[in-house]
Amino acid sequence: MIRVLFICLGNICRSPMAEAVFRDLVKQENLSDKIEVDSAGLGHWHVGNPPHKGTRDILDRQRIPYDGMKARQVHTQDFGDFNYLIAMDDENISGLEEMDNKNADITVAKLMDFVDKAEDTNVPDPYFTGKFDGTYELVSKGCESLLNSIRNENNI
């Protein structure tokens, strides 16, 4: 099983959006038996809360399910439990590097690193910008590119 963990600051906007979008893509491609998806935040502020209303609204409009999702904090154990830790921006990468247990069998990268010719490799936080539609566009492109990369790397 290939395990993917999306990470942002609080796990209520970007990473749960990416989790839901990626899980939906995986399901559409009939890969649910090969790829497992989760999300987490670097901070503890929102642990146990559902995704932000702006995230829920865009997912509802796109008819992407997010039932039962609740924020959790990333832990050092995640470095051993997941194959891919996918962050939303440079600050998330810095936070992960501070925790890293140097597991050689894990990919730690930003979501937009997987998009060819991406104008920006950071996904701005709509918690601060209010631009959930723009975030969704970036997350959607990033998730499609990430899935293609995982399929190629793992011959699935």
N, C-alpha and C positions, 0 to 999 in steps of 0.2 A: 504494500500500500504506500503510495506517495502522499505525504502529508504537507499541506501548505498552510502557513499561518500569516495572516495579514496584520500589520501593526501600525497604529497611529498613536497620537498622544493620549486620548481618553477613551478610545474604543466605543464612541457613540456616533461618529459621523463617517469618516473616510474608511476605516478598516471594516466596520460592519457592512458598509455599502459594497466594498470590494469582496467581502466574504459572500454576500448574497448574489452579486453579479457573477462571480467566479463559480459558485456552486450551481447556479442556473446554467451557465455554459457547459460545465462538466456533465450535468444531467442531460442537456440537449445532445451532447456528443456520446451519450451512453458510456461514460467513464466513471460513474459513481462507485463502481466496484474497484476502481484503481486509484482514485484520487479523493482524499478527504480534505475538508476545508474548515478553518476556524479563524477567529480574529481575537486580538487582545490590544490593550493599551499600555503604554509605559507608565502612566499615572494611575492612581487608585481612586480618584475623585468620583468616578461614575460606576464603580463596580456594582453589578446587580441591576443596573438600569437598562431599559430597552434602548434601541437606537434613537437618536435625536429625531424630533418631528420632521425636520427638513429631509433627513435621510429616508424616513418612513414614507413621506409624501412622494418623493421621486421614485422609490421602489414600487409603491402602489401604482403610480402612473405607468410604469414600465411593466407592470404585472409580474414583478419578481418577488417571490415569497421571502419572508424574513421571520416567520413565526418562531417564537421561543428564544430569539436571540437576546442575550444579556451581556453587558460589558463585563470583562474580566481583565485582570492585570497580567502582563507577560511575566514569566518566571524563568529562572535559569534552567529549570528542567525542560522548558520548551526547546532549548537548543539540542537536546538529545531526542526529543519526541517528534520533531518536525524535520523534513528534508529541506524546506524552503521557508525562510523568514523574510517576508516581503514588506518593506517599510514604505511609507508615503512621502517622506522628505528627509533632508540631510540631518535634521535634528533627531529624527527617529533613529537613523543609522548611528549617530553618535551615542544615543542612549543604549542601543543594542551592543555597541562596541564596548561600552563600560561593563556590560554584563557578560560578554562573550566568554564561554568556557573553552574556546579554541577547538571546537569540534570540527575536524577536517572534512566530515561528510555532509556538511550543511551549506546551503547557498543563502547568503545574506545580501540582499540587494534592494534597491528602490523599484517600485512597480514600473515607473516610467523608463527605467533603464532597458526594459524589454521592447520598447517602442522605437522603431527606426526613425531617425530624424526628429525626435521629440524636441519641441521648442524649449521646453523646460522639463527637467527631470524630477521636479518636485510637484506633488499634488497639493495645492493650497488648501488650508483647513477652512471649510465652510462655517465652522463654529464661529470663526472670527470674520470671515469675508461675507457670509450670508449667501454665497453663490453656489448653491447645491446643484443646480443644473450643469454649471461648468465643471464642477467636481465629478458629477456623474459621467460626463463626456470623457474626461481623462481616465477615470477608473475603468470605464467600459473598454476604451482602446487598450489600456494597460493589461486588463484581464485577458482580452483576446490574444494579445501578443505573448503574455506569460504562458497561457495554455498551449499555444503553438510551440513555444520554447520547451516546455516540459514534455510535450509529445515527442518532439525531435530528440531530446536528450535521453528519453527513456524508451524510445521505440514503441510508443503506444498510439 
